[in-house]
Amino acid sequence: MAEVPQQCARTGEPTPEIVPSSLVDAPLKVPCRLLMGPGPGNAHPRVLAAQTLPLLGHMHPPFFAIMDEIQDGLRYLFQTASKHVLLISGTGHAGMEAAIANMLEPGETIVVGNNGIWGQRVCDLAARYGGNVVSLDKEAGGTLSLKEIQDSLDQHKPAILFLCQGESSTGAHQSLAGVADACDAQGTLLIVDTVCSLGAVPFYGDAWGVDCMYSGSQKVISAPPGAAPFMLSDLGLKKLLNRKTKVASYNFDLNLIGDYWGWFGKRSYHHTGMVSTWYGMREALALISAEGLPSLWERHRRLHLVLLKGLAALGLEPFVKSDSDRLVSVNTIKVPEGVDWAAVVKNAMDKYNVEIAGGLGPTAGRVWRVGLLGYNAKLENVELVITAFRDGLKQQNFLK
């Protein structure tokens, strides 16, 4: 082991022997797998290729032009004319925290639609930011009716209502019909989580009166994890600009991040933009724009029905009881009594190189979760998943 040259250190700094690295000097090897769980899904090859392009400086005009294109793609995906769209640097959790940190002030009341793990986490997060949290609970697999939402808003008159459009832990799809009107009646802002639903089901940011929305890059958008699409309405921006207290998180302060994205007529440095990740998101949004939202929504609906029909032929049932409440992008399937769910998952990976996930949070051990996510939402992939289930169930003598 070579000694550390003393001239590399400052005077008086100790230079003990270097501890060797265990990292092997060889190319990275990653297995190729079909990711049919709740996410991440496989990214489109064009998206992956974009991430190999040369780096640009995060404050260079050519990179700002790419950010502008991303914002145009986000407006289409969100169906909004709002100027106030961007990518939060981080996964969907980062989008979640940005929404709560900026929209909720200490002491304000937030009603949280809580029918799975994401409602649970927003309750936790909102409490950490000093909010008065009202958990509007629903059993796993269920969704809230408009009346239940209205009654809670009338009773608590909250500053914020949070709903999760697609609850990936349970496979439930929350309707947003009439919710904005109910919020307007109480002066309540509406925050919506669309991490696993955006692109798979209709979402109209403006027409549905959503004030703040966040999503994730690694689900239906079919890009790698690391970007959280984000939107504020004019009312959402007004709430941000008229806060009585400073946003508690510097990293997620939309006054600063928005300025980097050009919200306020200029661009100032907040953090180093995720250059290669933004390249990938630009390509993913271009692919979505080329296919068109109606086609994208219909593709997911159609393959969801093919999947359920194929699994029903094996004797499996969906976890979410009502057809209208089922999410098409993350499908939850009941684990029959006496079946080892983990063995089915392991067999799918070992024999077919296919990822199928188990439950999460309130559905742990109760369901399998099958993702139909953007690039992966193809008939041949659905057929392979059904084949893997058939084989795994036969091994446990569930099928004869």
KANOR-V755914 format. One record per residue. PHI is phi in whole degrees, 0 to 359 (none if undefined). PSI is psi in whole degrees, -180 to 180 (* if undefined). D_CENTER is the distance of its C-alpha to the mean C-alpha in Angstrom with 2 decimals. Layout:
phi->[PHI;PHI]
psi->[PSI;PSI]
d_center->[D_CENTER;D_CENTER]
//
This chain:
phi->[none;292;285;284;300;300;290;281;257;277;303;92;283;290;229;290;297;288;283;293;276;266;290;280;279;211;299;296;242;231;293;266;230;268;268;250;268;280;125;290;263;293;278;297;306;295;292;297;297;299;285;266;290;301;292;244;292;288;245;276;307;298;284;301;296;293;298;298;296;300;297;299;295;294;299;294;297;277;52;221;260;298;287;264;235;190;249;283;285;146;279;303;300;294;298;301;293;298;298;290;299;267;268;253;257;305;90;282;266;234;267;247;294;237;233;174;294;284;295;301;288;293;303;298;296;297;295;296;267;84;281;271;266;247;271;266;275;217;298;302;98;261;231;275;281;298;296;298;292;300;299;291;295;296;286;259;45;282;287;226;243;249;227;256;296;235;269;289;281;238;80;265;246;278;287;253;298;79;292;298;296;296;292;301;297;247;67;260;273;252;253;232;272;236;305;254;248;298;97;264;226;301;213;235;304;283;297;266;67;277;268;209;218;224;214;221;277;264;259;291;296;65;239;295;299;132;225;243;305;213;216;239;281;298;293;297;295;301;298;298;287;249;300;275;237;289;303;290;257;291;297;250;289;289;301;272;295;299;294;295;270;86;297;246;86;209;223;234;289;241;207;286;302;277;305;293;297;294;304;298;294;300;291;298;291;295;294;297;297;292;289;92;301;303;293;296;298;293;300;292;297;295;288;301;292;298;298;297;295;295;285;298;295;266;90;261;239;291;286;282;291;271;305;289;262;275;277;275;272;236;262;259;239;298;275;295;301;88;263;277;297;294;293;296;297;295;296;299;286;292;264;244;61;244;272;236;257;273;286;217;61;291;250;302;79;254;219;258;238;244;266;244;237;57;303;278;281;227;300;296;289;298;296;292;299;297;299;297;297;302;295;296;288;297;298;259;62;285;248;262]
psi->[123;145;151;123;128;-29;-12;-21;165;158;127;-11;129;148;76;175;139;133;124;154;146;-3;128;135;78;158;146;136;126;127;148;116;151;112;94;27;-161;3;149;155;173;136;149;139;-36;-33;-45;-40;-38;-31;-7;-1;158;143;147;158;141;-8;17;142;-41;-32;-36;-37;-38;-40;-39;-41;-39;-44;-39;-43;-37;-40;-39;-47;-38;-14;61;152;4;138;-18;68;152;-179;124;136;103;177;-172;-32;-36;-40;-42;-49;-38;-41;-48;-44;-35;-33;-25;128;155;134;-14;155;135;127;125;116;114;92;25;-169;-30;-33;-41;-43;-35;-37;-47;-49;-45;-37;-38;-29;14;15;154;104;126;113;114;95;146;145;152;129;-12;168;162;136;160;-37;-41;-39;-47;-44;-41;-40;-41;-38;-44;-19;59;161;-33;141;130;131;145;113;-44;109;101;-17;-21;-17;22;143;109;126;142;9;124;-6;-41;-40;-41;-38;-44;-36;-24;5;33;137;145;120;133;129;123;27;-46;5;-27;125;-23;-27;159;140;125;95;-46;-52;-29;2;35;130;-28;132;143;158;-163;153;-22;6;-113;-27;-25;44;166;159;152;0;134;100;141;146;141;139;177;-38;-38;-43;-40;-42;-42;-48;-18;21;145;-20;154;143;127;-24;120;-41;-33;15;111;-19;-38;-45;-42;-36;-36;-34;6;19;-31;24;7;-179;123;154;129;-50;168;112;148;83;-56;-36;-40;-36;-49;-41;-36;-44;-40;-42;-34;-40;-41;-44;-37;-41;-39;137;-44;-41;-40;-46;-44;-38;-44;-40;-44;-45;-31;-44;-38;-44;-49;-39;-43;-39;-32;-35;-19;1;15;149;147;148;-41;123;-45;132;-41;-16;-1;134;134;-20;-34;108;122;130;129;137;118;152;134;-5;134;102;-38;-34;-37;-43;-45;-42;-40;-40;-47;-41;-33;-5;34;130;123;136;158;-170;172;138;-119;-11;8;127;-5;-23;162;151;124;123;136;94;98;-113;-32;-10;82;149;-43;-31;-40;-43;-37;-39;-44;-41;-44;-41;-45;-46;-46;-38;-36;-39;-25;12;23;-33;142;*]
d_center->[46.59;47.48;48.23;46.19;48.32;49.31;49.03;45.23;45.05;46.40;49.75;49.63;46.18;46.53;45.67;45.56;45.09;41.67;39.65;38.90;35.44;34.49;32.28;34.00;34.85;33.53;30.76;27.33;26.98;23.73;23.97;22.70;20.65;19.05;15.57;15.44;13.41;9.94;8.60;9.23;11.44;14.48;14.38;17.01;20.29;20.72;17.52;18.83;22.24;21.19;20.08;23.69;25.24;27.33;25.84;26.63;27.17;24.32;26.96;28.69;29.16;27.97;24.60;24.50;25.19;22.12;20.02;21.80;20.92;17.20;17.63;19.58;16.94;14.30;17.00;17.53;13.97;13.79;17.47;18.68;21.71;20.52;21.41;18.90;15.78;14.57;12.15;11.72;12.81;10.41;7.00;4.36;7.59;9.60;8.31;9.05;12.33;13.23;13.10;15.29;17.47;18.44;18.76;20.36;23.79;25.70;27.57;25.61;24.53;21.01;20.64;17.51;16.85;16.65;16.44;14.36;12.90;10.34;13.41;15.41;13.44;13.61;17.28;17.80;16.23;18.17;21.29;21.06;21.20;24.25;23.02;24.97;22.42;23.18;21.19;21.46;21.31;20.99;21.57;18.91;18.53;19.83;18.69;20.44;23.25;23.98;27.12;25.44;23.22;26.34;28.46;26.17;26.00;29.77;30.44;28.34;28.10;24.97;23.84;20.18;18.58;15.00;13.56;10.44;10.75;9.27;10.03;9.13;12.01;14.48;13.62;14.54;14.03;15.12;17.54;17.67;21.28;23.63;21.31;21.83;25.58;25.55;23.80;26.29;29.16;28.33;27.13;23.66;20.55;17.49;13.96;11.20;7.60;6.25;2.51;4.97;7.85;8.18;11.04;12.04;13.62;15.45;14.18;16.95;16.23;19.97;21.60;19.52;20.21;16.78;17.55;14.27;10.76;7.58;4.40;3.29;6.56;6.97;6.44;8.89;9.51;11.08;11.30;11.37;8.98;10.06;9.08;7.12;8.66;10.66;13.62;16.66;19.41;23.01;23.21;20.16;21.87;25.13;23.77;22.64;26.03;28.06;26.75;29.68;28.12;26.57;22.83;22.93;20.49;21.94;18.94;16.68;19.62;18.79;22.55;22.58;19.35;20.16;23.63;22.50;20.69;23.88;23.15;26.63;28.80;28.81;26.77;27.21;25.95;23.34;21.83;21.94;19.39;17.50;19.89;19.16;15.37;16.14;18.56;16.07;13.74;17.00;17.95;14.76;15.09;18.79;18.37;16.35;19.10;21.75;20.71;20.21;17.81;20.41;20.83;17.18;16.79;20.10;19.43;16.57;18.81;21.79;20.42;18.98;22.60;24.08;22.11;23.16;26.71;27.00;25.88;28.13;31.00;30.46;30.74;27.10;25.63;22.21;21.11;20.23;23.73;23.46;22.69;21.38;18.83;17.33;13.90;14.66;11.57;11.62;15.34;16.94;20.58;23.24;24.98;28.69;31.16;32.73;30.11;28.63;24.94;24.53;27.47;25.92;22.76;25.12;27.34;24.61;23.69;27.33;28.92;26.44;24.01;21.16;18.29;17.94;16.31;17.89;16.79;14.92;16.31;18.48;18.47;19.42;22.45;22.37;20.13;18.89;15.40;15.50;12.71;13.74;11.30;12.86;15.53;15.97;16.69;20.43;23.40;24.73;21.58;21.68;25.38;24.94;22.58;25.28;27.93;26.31;26.12;29.72;30.97;29.33;30.65;34.07;34.32;34.09;36.62;34.26;35.25;38.86]
//
